[in-house]
């Protein structure tokens, strides 16, 4: 009889295909007592899940799983009505930048409906100045002119000089693509009105008279200034990274990208940092790392595609090909509508032949490529580049090329992307926090309604994933589910941005689990609760499939588990 039960369970996928790999059919842990969302191909909801040696060994009916896998040594966890599902996967986070800007710098990010003014921002900077250690720059992050009153008011050098003319001040825009500095910071960095732009899309903005405004655009120009600021100590940085990792884990995330490895501190330094931290006992995340492309002109620093292990793996290379849509720097086919009468369409960071020459050797080495492309002009360039790269590939979709953001787009670009097997990662907070600004003030209704086109990708049969782009928007996969399924913008009166681009809650869940794992070549290990996969789990206070769409964001994350071990955060 027991043999017949085993055969039935095996055929149903309830036990491992090779049970000899698991000791005496005794699970270390069994979960039951609440809905278990598997996010498998059939989207099944199970009653129980068993874990042994960090792997899932059974998923299915409670009686069957417990009869087959429970022993005296098994820890049995009653969920008491709470929901168990795959640990969330965050495919696009700047972990180092988040640690530096939100922990070490003054955090000015404001995602409430009550917007800041230049005066309130200046007051916050002045207050920080009073506690600033001698010799330090005043660093801050999170100013957003598109969410400031009046609209598009900026912290120019003249404004920041009113805070201080003696202490260098550097304030990062919420997008991460613009920096505001005072004249003292320009002086320390040796940037004058005659200094040429540094290339790679970097710009030192000037007024009509050719004078520096203190507005600095794109990474090459931003880093040319920030490299003169005092670096944090190793201890400060490690503590900030630990705090950031625990924040990310507290949102239910068990696997996260570092999407621009090397951008802030240099590639060798960040490789060393992650190797040390991720393999420590109290770092509650798996990490999938993407090297920052412009740093690789002198080689790959000894790294090869897929180097690493299940905790830290190097999977791709990231390039940035335009700026920020809400920052009005992304490259569009048609002009922005702000300011009224403008003909400005934004700027591509690279010419077509430049970006192809940068990506071709990386592609040929076998790296996955992720390209930041917010505007439809940049998306078109990126799709053209990918078409050339994939021309001789026997299975183009197997390369899983990524386009990050895919914000302003056309229906034809969606179809091309799906045909090429391109996976877009949507910063779905665009819809929530910037929806009204996009619709009414930046690009107009027609283009705004197509931002983050989840519904279109679903219709065409393509995959898509959601992310925060932290520190650009707050980490919170439950938020993304609400945003993707509801598409309500934050500012009152709240409206739905692009009703046709809404997806079901199940689709949105897949965008933060299995699709996000697929986007990082990790879907064989994580992203769904299936026999043989890592026991990476999240426990939620309520079932998102049974919760009103706009309330899903309010569900509480209770626990995260990696390899069957509860994480501390």
N, C-alpha and C positions, 0 to 999 in steps of 0.2 A: 504493500500500500504506500509506504513512504517513497519508494522508487517512482510510483505512478504520480504522486504529488510533486516530486522533483521535476519529472518530465513536463508536467503541466505548467509549473512555475517557469521553467526554462523557456518553454515555447511562448509564454506570455511576457517574457522579458523581465521577470521579477527577480531572477538571480543571475549571478555572473555566468557568462558563457564558459568560463574556465574555473569552476569552483575550487579546484585544487590549489589555486593561488591564495585562497582564503582559509584560515585555520579553523578546522573542525566546525564550520558553519556557525561560529559564535560571533555575532556582531559586537562591536565595541559600543555602539549607540543605536537606539531605535527611537525615531520620532513618530508620534501619533497624536490624535486628539484635536486636529484642526485640518483645514484644507491644505493639501500639498500640491502646489501648482508646478507641474513638471516642465512646462514650456517645451515639451517634446513635439515631434512632428504631428501628432494627433491632438496636441494641446490638452492632454489628459489631466484630471485632478485625482490624486491618489489619497489613500487614507494613512499610509505608513511608509517610512523610509528607513533603511538600515545602512549603517556605515561600518566599515572594517578597514583598519590600516589606512585611513584617510580617503578611501574610495567608497563610492556608493555601490552596495552589493545587492540591494533589493528595493523596489518601489512598487507599491500596489495595495491590495486590500489588507487591512490591519491583521485579521486572523491568519491569513496566509504568510505574511511577512514575519509576524511574531512566532508562529509555529516553526518556521524554517530557520530563523536566525536568533531567537532569544535564548540566552543561556544565563546561568547564575551570575556570570561576570558582566553581563550586558547592562549598560546604563539606559534606562527607559525614560524618555522625556515626554511628558504630557503637555502638548501645546495649549491646552485649555481654551480651545477656540481660536487661538491665534493662527496666522497663516505662515506656512513655510514655502519658500520659493528659491530659485537660484540666486546666489549672490549677484548683485548688480555689477555690470561691467561698464566702466567709464573709458571710452576709447580716445578721448581727447582732453587731457588736462596738462597744464604746465605746472608740475609739482614744485619744481625749484622756484619758479617765478611766483607761485602762490605763497610759498613759504617766505620768500623775501618781501613781497609787497604787502601781504596781509598780516604777517607776524612781525617782521623786523621794521617795516615802514609804518607810517600813519595810514590807517585804512579809512578812506573817505567814501567807499562804495555805499550807495544808497539805493536800495531796491524797493523802497516804500513809495506810495503814491504822492508823498509830500516832497517835492523837489527842493534842492538847495539853490541858493543864490551865490553870486560872487562874494557878497559880503559874509554870508555864513561860512563859506569855504575859507575865506581869508581869516576869519576869527578862529577857526579850528587849527589852521596852520600857525597862527600867532600863539595859541595856547600850547601847541607842541614845542614851539621854539623855546618856551620858558623852561622846559625840562630836558632840552637837548644837550648831551655831553659836549664839552669843548672839542673842537676839531672835526665834529661830525657834520655831514650834510643833512639838511632837512629833506627827507624823502617821504613821499606820500603816493598813494595809489587810489584810483577810483573816481576821479573827476570825469563827468560825462556831460558835455555841452548839450547833447540832444535831450538830456533829462535835467536840465538846469533852467532856472527862470532868470532872465528871459532866455528864450530858445537860442542855443548856440553861443551863449556868452562864454568867453575863454579866459583862462588864467595866463595872460600874456606876461612878458618880462616886466612891462611897466606895472602891471597889477601886482606881481610877486615882489617887485622892488619895494612896495609899500609894506610888505611883511618883513623883509630884511634886504639890505644892500651889502651886508657883511658876511652872512652865512649863505653858501650855495644852496639853492632850492631846486629840487627836481620833483615834479608831480606827474605821474603816469596817468594818461587817459584810461578810462575803463576798458577800452578796446585793446590796450597794449600796443597800439600802433602809433601813438602820438605821445610826446613828452612835452611838458611845459616847464621852462626854466627861467630863473631870473638872470640878470646881467652878470652877477657874480659867478654863477655856474658856467656861463659862456666864457668868461674871462679865465677861470681856472682850466677849462678845457682847451683854451687857446683858439676858440672859434670867433672869428671876426666877420665883418660885413663882406670881406673879400675871400673868405674861405670857400673853396669849391665844395659842392655836394659830394658825399663820399661814394656814390654809386650804389648798385643793388637796390635802387628805389629810394634811397635815403635823401631827405631834403631838409635843409635849414631854411625855414620859411622867412620871407622878407616882405616888407611893406612896399608901397608904390615908389618910395624914395630909395629902395634898395637896402634898407636897414633891417637887421635881424629883429624878428618879433618875439623870439623866445619860444616859438612853436616849432617842434622838431618831429619829423615824420619818418617812420619805418625803422626797422632794427639797426641797420648800419649807421644811421645818423644818431639814433638814440644811444647806442652802445659807445659811440665815439665820445660821448659826454659822460655817461655813467661809469666808464672805466676809470675815470679820475676820482670817483668817490671812494672813501675808505671802505674796504671789503669787510664783511662780518668775520668774526673769528670762527675757527672750526667748531668750537663749542656752541656758539650762538647759532650757527647754521644747522648743526645737527639737531639742536633742540627745536628750532623752527620747523625742520623737516619732520621730526617726530610728531609735533603738534599738528601739522598739516595732514600727515598720514592718518592720524586718529580722527581728525575732522572728517576726512573723506570716508573712512570706514564707518563713522557714526551715521552716515547717510545710507548705509546698506551696501556700499561698494566693497567688493572683495578683490577685483582685478581692475587696475588702472593703467592707462598709458602715461608715460612721460613723453609728450609729443615733440619737444624740441630739446633733446639732450645736448648740453654744451652751450646753449644760447647765453645763459647768464654768467657762467663761471669758467667756460672753456670745457672742451670735450673730455680731456684727460681728468680734470678735477671732478667733473660730474660722474664719470664712470667710476672713479674711486669712491666717491660719496655714496652712490647707489649700491655698489658692491658691498660696502660696509654696512649700510643701514638696512637694506632689504633682507639681508641674511642674519640680522640680529633677532633676538627673541621677541622684541616688543614692537616690531614694525608690522602693522596689521593689514598689509596689502600684498598682492602679487603685482608686479610691474612689467609692462611691455614697453620697451624703449625705442624711440625714433630719433636717430641722429639728426642734428640740425645741418641741412645740406650745405650751406655756404662755408661751413668749417672744414669741408672735406677736400678742398683744393689741393692739400698737401698729403692726401691719402686717408685711409680708413682707420688709422691709429691701431692697427692690429686686430680690428674687429671684422667678423664675417657674418653673413646673414644667419640668423637663428642661433647665434652663440648664446650661451647662458643655460639656465635651468628653469624649472617650473616656477620658481619664485621671481627670477629676473631674467628676461630674455630680450635680446636685441633683434628686432624684427623688420625695421624699416628706416627710411630716410625721409625727412620732411623738408619741403621747400615752401617758401612764401612768395606768391606771385602778384598780390595786390594788397590793398589796405583794408580799412574798415568801412562797412556800409553806413552805419550810424555816425561814423566819424567823417563821412563824405570824402573818403579817399579811395574806395574800391573802384575798379575800372568797369564802367558800364558802356553798353552800346549806345544808349541815348542819355542826354544830359540829366543831371539831378534837377529837381524842381526848386531847390533852395540853393542860393537866394533866387528870388523871382527873376526870371529873364536870363538866368545863367546858361552858358553853353558848356559848363564844365562836366566832363565825363569821368574824372578820376584818371589814375595813371597805372599802367602795367609796370611792374617792377623790372621785368626783363623783356627784351625783344624775343621774337619767336625762336630764332636760331640760338640765342643765349640759353634759354631754358632747356632746349633740346640737348645742347652740348653738355649742360650740367647734369641732366637726368640720365642720359644714355649710358655712361660708364657704370653708374649705380645700378641701373636696370639690368645691364649685362652681367653684373656680379651676382644677381639674384635677389637683391633687396626689394622689398615692397616699397612703393613710392606713395607718399601722401603729399598732395599739393593744396595749399591754402588758396582758395579762389572764391571770393565773395561776389564779385560782379559778373554779369553775363558775358562781358568782353573777355574776362579772365577765364571763365569756365570754357568758353569757346577755344581759347588758346590752349588750355590744358587738355581738352578732349582731342584737339589736333595733335598735340605732342604725344598723348597716349596712343592715338591711332598709329602714329609712326613707330613708336616703341613696340607695339604689339603686332606689327605687320607680319612678322615671321614666326609668331608664337603658335605652336600647335593647339594650345588651349588658352586663349587670351583671358578667359574668366578665372583661370587658376591663379593668375598673378594678383588678383584682388586689389587692383590699383584704387587708391582713395582720392576723393576730392573733399577737402575740408570746407564745410559751411554751405557751398552751393546755394548761396542766399538769393540773389537776384538772378533769375533763370528764364529760359524759354521752354515751351513744350518739346521742341525739337532736340534741345540739349538733354532733356530727361530721356528721350527715346535713344539717343546716341549713347548715353551713359549706360543704360540697361543693356544695350547690345554689346558693349565692350566689357561688361561685367564690372563696371566701376561702382564702388560703394560710396555713396555720399554720407558724410557725417554732418548732421544738422545741429547747429547751436539753437535749439528750439526755444530758448529764452528770448530770441529775437522777436518771436510772436507775442510773448507775454509783456516784456519790459519795454520794447521799442515798437510794438505794433502800431500804436496810434501815431507815433512820430513818422514811421515809414509811410503810413497810409495818407496822412494829411499834410506832411511837411517835407519829406525827403525824396520819395520816388513816385508818390501818387498811388491811387487805389489799384489800378490794373497790375502794376508790378508788385505792389505790396501784398496783394492777395495770393501771389505765387511764392512768397518767401517760404523756404523750407518745405518743398513740395512733396510731403509724405504721401498724400493721396494719389498724386500723379505717379510716383514710383510704384506704389502698390498696384495701381491699375495696369502699369506696363509690365508687372511681374518682376520688378527689381527689389533688391534689399536696401534698407537704409537703417541708420543708427542715430541715436540721440546722444548729445554730450553737453557739458557746461562750458568748455573752453576756459575753465577756471584759470586765472582769476577774473575772466571777462564776465561770467555770470556765476551765481552760486551753485555749488555742487548739490545735487538732489534729484536722483532718478525718479522719485515719486512725483516731483514737480514736473519732470519732462513728460511723464505719462499724462498728467492733467493737461499740459500744454499741447501735446501732440493730438490728443483725442478731442480736446475742447476748442483750442485755438482762440481763447478769449484774451483780448489785450487787457492790461492792468488798469490803465487810466480811465476814469469815469467820464462819460457813461461807457461801460464796458461793451465791446462789440466783438463779434466773431470775425477774425481776419482770414478771408479765403475759406468759406465753408466747404468747398469741394476738396480742400487739402486736409480735412480732418480724417483721421483713421479710427478704427475701433480700439477699445482698451487693450484687447489681445494683441493687436498690431503694435501698439505703443509699448506694451510689455516686452515684446520681442526686440524692439529697438534698443532696450536697455539691458538685454540679457543675451540671447543666442545670436542675434544679428550683430551686436557690438562685439561679441566674442569672435564671430566669423570675420569681422572687419580687421581683427588683429591676429588671425591664424591661431586662435585659441579655442575654437568651437569643438575640437575633439576632446578638450579637457574640461571646459567650464561652459556656463551659459544655459544649461538645462539640467534637470535632475533625471539622469539616466544611469543605468547600470554600467559600471566601469569608469565613470567620470569622477573627477575630484569632488570631494564632499565640501563644496563651497556654497554656503547657505546664508539666507537672511530670514529672520523671524520678524513678522510685521504684526501690528496690533489689529489689523483688519484686512480683509480680502479685497484687493483693488478691483477684482472682477465684479464684486457685489457692492461697490461704493459709488455714489454719484461722481461723475467725472471731475468736477471742479473741487471735490473734497478729497480726492485721492492724494493730493499734495499734503494733506494734513494727517495722513496715516503715520503712526509712530514706528520708527525702526527700533526694535527691541534688542536684537542680537545679530552678530555676524559670526560665521564659522568658516575657517579655511582648513582644508584637509581634515575635516571632522573635529577641529579644535576651536573652542569658543575664543574669540578675540577680545582683548581688553582695549577699550578706547574711552 
